[in-house]
Structure formats: structure tokens, C-alpha cells
Amino acid sequence: MSSQRSSLLPRRARTALGLLLLGMGLAGCHEKPGGGVDAGTVPDAGSGTESSFQTLAKEAHLLLVDERQRFLLSTRDDGTYAQVLPTGEPTRIAPKAGAAASASDGSAALLWSGGLVQERSVWVWRPGLPSAITVSTQARGDVVHDGALSYVAFFERDAEGANLLRVARMEACTSETCTLTTLLRLGSDTPTTLQSGGRILFVSVGAHVWLIDVPTGAVTDLDLGPLQGHAFFSPGGTRYGWATLEGHVQVFDTATGALLWDHVWRNEAQKPGWHPFSPFMLDEENVIVNTEGRWVGAPPEVPWGHSVFVCDGQGCTEPVTQNMCWGVSLGEQPAMYCRQDLCISVRCDLVNSFRDTAGRWLYRSGELGTLLGPVFTEGFGDAVRLKGDSQGNRWLQWDEASRETKHEVRGEAPAEPFVLVPGPRRLLYRQSVTRQDGATEEHLFTWNRQEVVDLGRLEGMPFHGAPVIVRDNPPALYLDVSQVQQDGSTSLSIVRVPL
């Protein structure tokens, strides 16, 4: 199939679906399931011999596409490969990496191998370099950096077993090597936390905190003194503080060291003597404090209970009890997953929930009737789901404040990838379609609450567990696809889907 034929195919499918949607009057607010359009039979879906989308690499797993879509990183059994977009060829640049990050301007990429406990390697690569620069082969624990990749930081151990905080500033990296600087030596104690927030590094061992200004190398040593507690740091680096065993949350300004507020989180009436653990911040305002202790009047054999407090400048609230929470990502947005304590009653309903960075309810894990999703717009304003009932009906549902829009699904159920994409905002999903000759194909569709558009045929199936990367300017989606060959073997490809 020629490239011209490949580009015309999705347009005809879009036209056919668009006319049908207009005739059915699909889109509308508070629409009941019914009267919708699905993939169904696509007369001009093609012969099934070629994909509608560009294949960027074969026998490789997708690792990273930078925000500006200047380059793509992938992994194979023999290492990590880089290629300049849109038409560059893959070139091996480093051993196999487990994770990667790109500079906000697309000028560099950071790679590191797996293993938090064992030693790991760290590399830096810039477009145009034939290979990545080795930063360390002895890094331990987290590898942290700022958005511009002006530095990378991690711990190494010296011959005496002490933990050394090592920093490589990108201005000190040549085409062959990166100079490492030791900014902190912590003896043999294992740091509990290493975080980055802009130019500031945050290190804590229990309630003992160090703040390091990376450009200058200045280290500020902070300690609660006679108090005991657990430290936390905001993701933007503007706040730090402690949740103390005495029941207080203290938040300080990173730039000035000034105390911003001090609130009591403890509920003495119902939870006397409870203590905090694992406090954290997912934004610059709210402190999440997990707490635990014995319920009033509970016999010794009853397990300790848990509760979660959220504190800000106005005070502390308790949005969820009998739970413990930790940070997760929903799409690319920070959120909390809260797990309820095991029930000790004869009858109980375990409710594990997802919440925003202030502890507000988003949705229940495994919510009844939801088959895929939900996925959210920025700020969790809109939620989109694939819903179903016991009669086998299925529909896409877009919830926006008090407005609800539904689209009935016919034929095979939509499947992953199930993501919101930009330019303008639409839901993208995969669905099987049937050609006139009876064969089935996998197509990618978008739905924007007014119409369904067939983007084209996907050759193969999305690789389970692989990343799906959405980029803007221009809008595009990148994913791994696996195909079963005639001999029964499986081949992999990385494809780009224009949006």
C-alpha cells in the first residue's frame, strides 16, 4: 500500500462514521445508552496487509519520547537505542536502561539501570552524541534531577561504607565524562529520603534533614532537636517540614527558613496517643499525614487502626479514616491511593479510593460498572469511563461537572490504550472492526462527545504493560505493538499515531 493510500484510508473511514453519527444524532447531554455508532463493519478498512501508522523501530521497547519530540529512546536485549525524530535510524548509545527522563527543552536525556538496593549505572545523552556519557556505575537508591536536567544526584558508598551524596552538574559534563562532586557524607546510615525540588535537594534520616542548594553546593543542616517526627518536602521544593510525634505539623519556607504554619493534627477525643508515619506532599500546599494507633476501648488483639489527615495553612482535616494513603500517578497527574484497613466486622465493605492531592474523593478502586478508566482531564475536572451493565450494554461516558454525555458502544468492547489526547481534547481507544471479507482488525478511534473518528488500523496488539506516551505540538501517540508471525513467534514494533 502506498503512503498516499495509507493517508486516504483513515479519512474515508472518518467520513463514513461522521455521516452515520450525524444521521443518528449521537452526541448530547444526559444521553441514554442507545442509538450509537461503533466500529462495526468498516467497508474500506483495507486489505489488512499494512498498518495505517508509521513504524519507528522494530524489535524494540519504547522507553522515552521527549516533550518536543526531538528524539525517541528504546531498549533491546543488547542495550538502549536513540533515534532523532521523525526519520532517524536507531543507534545504540548505552547498555540497557530501566528508566529515563528528558530535559524540558529536549536538549538531553538521563538514563539509569534498575535496582534500588544494588549498584546501578547512570548515563547522560545529548542528541548528536554517538553514545551516552557514563555518570556513575556505583549509584544506589533514587536518581533525582531537576526538570532542565541541569544536574543529577544520587548516593554512592565509599570504601568505609559511608553514604556519599554525589552530584553531576551538566555544565561539567563533556562528550566523554561527567565530573562528580560530593556534597554530603552521612556515615553508614541509610538515608530514608532523597528528593529534588528545582535547585534544592532534600535528604532526611528520620527527623534529621539536610537542604542542599545544588548550584552553590551550600548545605543547610536542620534537626528537630528534642522533638521527634518524620520529615517531608514539597515536589516544587518551596516547602519542607515535620509531622511530630507530639501531634503537630510544622511547615517552613525553603528559601527563608521561616515557619509558615504550625497546626495540630491529632484527634485526642477519638484517637489519643496516635502517632504519624510517612507524611508527604504532592503539591506546594497540602501535607498528607498517615497516622496509626489503637482505637479507644479496643482489646489488645485488635490490630492498630490508621487514619489520614490533610493539613494546609488553614488547619488540619481528616478526609479519610481507617485508611493509609500514598502518592500515585493518574495519567501524568499526582494523586493518592488510599487503602482501607482490613475489616474486623462480620459484614463490611472494603472501599479503596483514589483522591486528589488535597484528599478529595476521585473514584473508588474497582467501581461497579466501570470496565475501563476513568481517565481525567487536567485538574481532575472531567472524567471519562467505559461503562457496562449486566445485560451486556456498554457505553462511553464523559462526566463534566453536572453535564453527562454518553455514547453507546456496539460490537466489540473498546480496549486499551484508553487515554485522553490533546488538540482538541478527545478520548482515544482501541476497538476491533470487521472487514467485508469477515476478517477482524484492530483500529484506533477518538471520541470528542460529538463524533467518533477512525484514526486507522493498528497492525498487531498493544504490548501489555508497555508505556503509552502522548505528546503535543504536534499531537501524537507512541506505543509498543506486538504481532504474531506465521511461525508463531512474536515481533515488536514502536509506532507513532498522529492525532
C-alpha positions in Angstrom: 0.0 0.0 0.0 1.4 3.4 -0.9 1.8 6.2 1.6 -0.9 8.1 -0.3 -3.3 5.2 0.0 -2.4 4.9 3.7 -3.2 8.6 4.4 -6.5 8.5 2.5 -7.8 5.4 4.2 -8.5 6.9 7.7 -10.1 9.9 6.1 -12.7 7.8 4.3 -13.4 5.9 7.4 -13.8 9.1 9.3 -16.2 10.4 6.7 -18.4 7.3 6.8 -18.6 7.4 10.5 -19.2 11.1 10.6 -22.2 10.8 8.3 -23.6 8.0 10.3 -23.1 9.9 13.5 -24.9 12.9 12.1 -27.8 10.8 11.0 -28.1 9.1 14.3 -27.9 12.3 16.4 -25.5 10.7 18.8 -24.0 13.5 20.8 -25.9 15.2 23.5 -26.1 15.9 27.2 -27.6 13.3 29.5 -28.0 11.0 26.6 -29.2 7.5 27.4 -27.3 4.5 26.1 -28.6 3.6 22.7 -28.6 4.9 19.1 -24.8 5.0 19.0 -22.2 4.1 16.4 -19.3 1.7 16.9 -16.6 0.3 14.7 -18.9 -2.4 13.3 -18.1 -3.3 9.7 -15.7 -1.0 8.0 -16.1 -1.5 4.2 -12.9 0.3 3.3 -10.7 -0.8 6.1 -8.1 -2.1 3.7 -6.6 -5.5 3.0 -5.0 -5.9 6.4 -1.5 -6.1 5.0 -0.2 -2.8 6.2 -0.6 -0.6 9.2 -2.1 2.9 8.9 0.6 4.3 11.2 4.4 4.9 11.0 6.7 2.2 12.4 9.6 3.9 14.1 11.6 0.9 15.3 11.4 -2.9 15.2 12.2 -5.5 17.9 12.4 -2.7 20.5 10.5 -1.5 23.5 9.5 2.2 23.9 11.4 4.0 26.7 11.0 7.7 26.2 9.9 10.4 23.7 11.0 13.9 24.8 8.3 16.6 25.2 9.4 18.4 21.9 9.5 15.1 20.0 13.1 15.6 19.0 14.2 12.1 19.8 13.0 8.6 20.9 14.7 6.2 23.2 14.1 2.5 23.1 15.6 -0.7 24.6 16.5 -4.0 23.2 18.2 -7.0 24.7 21.6 -5.6 23.9 21.2 -2.1 25.1 19.5 1.3 24.8 19.0 3.0 21.4 18.3 6.6 20.4 17.0 8.0 17.2 16.3 11.5 16.0 12.6 12.1 15.1 10.9 11.9 12.8 13.0 9.8 10.4 16.3 9.0 12.2 17.6 5.4 12.5 18.1 3.8 15.9 21.7 3.8 17.2 22.9 2.0 20.3 24.0 4.6 22.9 24.3 2.7 26.2 23.7 -0.6 28.0 20.1 -1.5 28.7 18.4 1.2 30.9 15.4 0.7 33.2 14.2 4.3 33.2 14.8 7.6 31.5 14.0 11.3 31.7 14.4 14.1 29.2 15.3 17.8 29.7 12.3 20.1 29.4 13.8 21.6 26.2 14.8 18.3 24.6 18.5 19.0 24.9 19.4 15.9 26.8 18.3 12.6 28.3 19.1 10.9 31.6 19.1 7.1 31.8 19.7 4.7 34.7 19.6 1.0 35.2 17.3 -0.9 37.6 17.8 -1.8 41.2 17.3 0.4 44.2 19.3 -1.8 46.5 22.2 -2.9 44.3 24.5 -0.6 42.4 23.1 0.9 39.3 24.6 2.8 36.4 23.6 6.3 35.3 24.2 7.9 31.9 23.6 11.2 30.1 23.0 11.5 26.4 22.6 14.5 24.2 21.3 14.5 20.6 24.2 14.3 18.2 26.4 12.2 20.5 27.3 8.8 19.2 27.0 7.3 22.7 25.8 8.2 26.2 28.2 9.6 28.8 28.7 7.4 31.9 28.0 9.4 35.0 28.3 6.5 37.5 28.4 2.7 37.7 28.0 2.7 41.5 24.8 4.7 42.2 22.5 3.4 44.9 18.9 4.3 45.6 16.9 7.0 43.9 18.3 9.0 41.0 16.9 12.6 41.1 17.2 15.6 38.9 15.5 18.9 38.0 13.3 19.5 35.0 16.0 21.1 32.9 18.5 18.3 33.7 20.9 20.8 34.9 22.1 18.2 37.4 21.6 14.6 38.5 22.1 13.4 42.1 22.3 10.0 43.8 24.2 8.2 46.6 27.3 6.1 46.3 29.3 4.3 49.0 32.9 4.8 49.7 35.5 2.2 50.9 34.4 2.7 54.6 30.7 2.2 53.7 29.7 5.8 54.2 26.9 7.2 52.0 28.1 10.0 49.7 25.7 12.3 48.1 27.1 12.7 44.6 26.1 15.4 42.1 26.9 15.8 38.4 26.2 19.2 37.0 25.6 19.1 33.3 27.8 22.1 32.7 30.7 19.9 34.0 29.9 17.0 31.5 32.0 16.8 28.4 31.4 14.5 25.5 33.4 11.8 27.3 32.9 12.1 31.0 30.9 13.9 33.8 32.7 15.3 36.9 31.1 14.2 40.2 31.1 16.4 43.3 30.4 15.1 46.8 28.0 17.4 48.7 27.3 15.4 51.8 28.7 12.4 53.7 26.4 10.6 56.0 28.4 7.8 57.5 26.9 4.3 57.3 23.3 5.3 58.0 21.0 4.7 55.0 19.1 7.9 54.0 15.4 7.4 54.2 14.6 10.1 51.6 16.3 11.8 48.7 14.2 14.3 46.8 14.7 17.1 44.3 12.7 20.3 44.1 14.1 22.6 41.5 17.6 23.6 42.5 17.2 22.2 46.0 18.0 18.6 47.2 16.3 17.3 50.3 17.9 14.5 52.3 16.4 13.1 55.5 17.4 10.4 58.0 14.4 10.2 60.4 13.8 13.7 61.6 17.3 14.9 60.6 17.1 17.0 57.4 19.7 18.5 55.1 18.8 21.0 52.4 21.4 21.4 49.6 21.5 24.2 47.1 22.9 22.5 44.0 24.3 25.5 42.1 26.3 26.7 45.1 26.8 23.4 46.9 25.6 25.1 50.2 24.3 22.6 52.8 21.8 23.6 55.5 21.7 21.1 58.4 18.3 21.0 60.1 17.2 19.0 63.1 14.0 18.9 65.3 16.3 18.8 68.3 14.4 17.3 71.3 11.3 16.7 69.3 10.8 13.5 67.2 8.9 13.1 64.0 9.1 12.5 60.3 10.2 15.0 57.6 8.6 15.9 54.3 9.4 18.0 51.3 7.2 19.6 48.6 7.7 18.5 44.9 8.4 22.0 43.8 11.0 22.5 46.6 9.3 25.5 48.1 8.3 23.9 51.4 9.6 21.4 54.0 8.6 20.4 57.5 7.9 17.7 60.0 4.9 15.8 61.4 5.9 15.4 65.0 5.1 12.7 67.5 3.5 15.4 69.7 0.8 15.8 67.1 1.9 18.9 65.2 2.6 19.6 61.5 5.1 22.3 61.0 5.8 23.8 57.5 8.7 26.0 56.7 9.6 28.2 53.7 12.7 26.6 51.9 14.1 29.9 50.7 14.0 31.8 54.0 13.6 29.1 56.7 10.7 30.9 58.2 7.9 29.0 59.9 4.8 29.3 57.7 2.3 27.5 59.9 2.1 25.0 62.8 -1.2 23.0 63.2 -2.3 20.2 65.5 -3.4 17.1 63.5 -4.2 14.8 66.4 -7.8 13.9 67.3 -7.4 13.4 71.0 -11.1 12.6 71.6 -11.2 9.6 69.4 -7.5 8.8 68.7 -5.4 9.7 71.8 -1.8 8.8 71.5 -1.8 8.1 67.8 1.5 8.9 66.0 2.4 9.8 62.5 4.3 7.9 59.8 5.1 8.5 56.1 4.0 12.2 55.7 4.3 13.5 52.2 3.4 16.4 49.9 2.1 16.1 46.3 1.7 19.8 45.7 3.0 23.0 47.4 0.1 23.5 49.8 -1.1 20.2 51.3 0.6 17.9 53.8 -0.7 14.3 53.9 -0.1 12.7 57.3 -0.7 8.9 57.7 -1.3 8.1 61.4 -1.7 4.9 63.4 -2.7 3.8 66.9 -5.1 1.8 69.0 -8.8 2.5 68.9 -10.3 3.7 72.2 -11.6 0.6 74.0 -10.2 -1.9 71.5 -8.8 -5.1 73.1 -5.1 -5.9 72.5 -5.8 -8.5 69.8 -7.4 -5.9 67.5 -4.9 -4.6 65.0 -3.9 -0.9 65.1 -6.0 1.4 63.1 -5.0 4.0 60.6 -6.3 7.4 59.6 -5.2 10.1 57.2 -5.0 13.9 58.0 -4.6 16.6 55.4 -3.1 19.9 56.6 -2.7 23.3 54.9 -2.4 26.9 56.0 -5.9 26.9 57.4 -5.6 23.8 59.6 -6.0 20.0 59.5 -8.9 17.8 58.4 -9.4 14.1 58.4 -10.9 13.3 55.0 -10.5 9.5 55.3 -10.3 7.3 58.3 -9.5 3.6 58.6 -7.1 4.1 55.7 -3.5 4.7 54.8 -2.5 6.6 51.6 0.4 7.1 49.4 1.2 9.0 46.2 0.5 7.6 42.8 0.1 9.0 39.2 -3.2 9.1 37.3 -2.0 9.7 33.8 0.6 12.4 34.4 -1.2 13.9 37.4 -0.2 13.3 41.0 -2.9 11.7 43.2 -3.3 9.5 46.2 -4.3 5.9 46.5 -5.9 5.1 49.9 -6.2 1.5 51.1 -8.8 0.7 53.8 -7.8 -1.3 56.9 -8.9 -4.9 56.9 -12.4 -5.3 58.3 -12.9 -6.9 61.7 -16.7 -7.0 61.4 -18.8 -9.9 60.2 -20.2 -7.7 57.4 -18.2 -4.9 55.9 -17.5 -3.3 52.6 -13.8 -2.6 51.8 -13.5 0.7 49.9 -10.1 1.6 48.4 -10.2 5.0 46.8 -8.2 7.4 44.6 -8.1 11.0 45.8 -6.5 14.3 44.6 -3.6 16.0 46.3 -5.9 17.6 48.9 -7.5 14.3 49.8 -10.8 14.9 47.9 -12.6 11.9 46.5 -12.0 11.0 42.8 -13.3 7.5 42.5 -13.5 4.0 44.1 -11.0 1.3 43.1 -12.9 -1.3 41.1 -16.0 0.8 41.0 -19.1 -1.1 39.9 -20.0 -0.9 36.2 -16.7 0.6 35.1 -14.9 -1.5 32.5 -12.1 0.9 31.6 -11.0 4.1 33.2 -11.7 6.6 34.5 -9.2 8.9 32.8 -9.1 12.6 33.8 -8.6 16.0 32.2 -6.2 18.4 33.9 -7.1 19.2 37.5 -9.4 16.2 37.5 -12.2 18.4 36.1 -13.6 15.8 33.7 -13.7 12.0 33.9 -14.2 9.5 31.1 -15.1 5.9 31.5 -16.2 2.8 29.6 -19.3 1.6 31.4 -21.3 -1.6 31.2 -24.3 -3.4 32.8 -25.4 -7.0 33.4 -27.4 -7.0 30.1 -24.3 -6.6 28.1 -24.8 -3.0 27.2 -21.7 -0.8 27.0 -21.2 2.9 26.6 -18.6 5.6 26.9 -19.4 8.2 29.5 -17.9 11.7 29.8 -18.7 13.5 33.1 -18.1 17.2 33.3 -19.4 18.9 36.4 -23.2 18.5 36.1 -23.0 17.5 32.4 -23.0 13.9 31.3 -22.5 12.7 27.8 -22.8 9.1 26.7 -22.1 7.1 23.5 -23.4 3.6 23.1 -20.8 1.0 22.0 -21.8 -1.7 19.6 -19.7 -4.7 18.5 -16.5 -5.5 20.4 -15.8 -3.6 23.6 -13.2 -0.7 23.5 -9.9 -1.7 24.9 -6.6 -0.1 25.9 -5.0 2.2 25.1 -7.7 4.3 26.7 -6.3 7.8 27.1 -7.3 11.4 26.7 -5.3 13.1 24.0 -4.8 16.8 23.1 -5.5 19.1 20.2 -8.5 19.3 20.8 -9.2 17.0 23.9 -10.6 13.6 22.9 -10.7 10.1 24.2 -8.6 7.6 22.3 -9.4 3.9 22.5 -8.9 0.7 20.5 -11.7 -1.4 19.1 -11.9 -4.5 16.8 -13.7 -3.9 13.5 -14.8 -6.4 10.9 -13.9 -6.1 7.2 -16.3 -7.1 4.5 -14.4 -10.3 4.0 -15.1 -11.3 7.6 -11.6 -10.7 8.9 -11.1 -8.5 12.0 -8.7 -5.7 12.5 -7.7 -3.5 15.4 -8.4 0.2 14.9 -7.8 3.3 17.0 -10.7 5.7 17.4 -11.2 9.1 19.1 -14.4 10.4 20.6 -14.9 14.1 21.5 -18.5 13.9 22.7 -19.8 14.9 19.3 -18.3 12.4 16.9 -16.3 9.2 16.6 -13.3 9.3 14.3 -11.4 6.2 13.0 -7.7 7.1 13.0 -6.8 3.9 11.2 -5.7 0.3 11.6 -3.2 -0.8 14.2 -1.0 -3.7 13.0 -1.0 -6.0 15.9 -1.9 -5.5 19.6 -0.5 -3.1 22.1 2.1 -4.8 24.2 0.8 -5.5 27.7 2.3 -3.3 30.4 4.3 -1.1 27.9 4.1 2.7 28.1 1.7 4.7 26.0 3.2 8.2 25.5 1.1 11.1 24.4 2.8 14.3 23.1 1.6 17.7 21.9 2.9 20.1 19.2 2.1 18.2 17.1 -0.3 15.9 18.9 0.9 12.3 18.6 0.8 9.0 20.4 3.6 6.5 20.7 3.2 2.8 21.8 4.6 -0.7 21.5 2.8 -3.1 19.3 3.3 -6.9 19.1 2.5 -9.0 16.1 2.2 -12.8 15.9 4.1 -14.1 12.9 3.2 -17.1 10.7 5.7 -19.3 12.5 4.1 -18.4 15.9 6.8 -16.1 17.0 6.1 -12.6 18.2 7.7 -9.4 16.8 7.6 -6.0 18.4 7.4 -2.5 16.8 7.2 1.0 18.1 4.6 3.0 16.2 3.6 6.7 16.0 0.0 7.7 15.7 -0.7 11.2 14.5 -3.6 12.9 16.3 
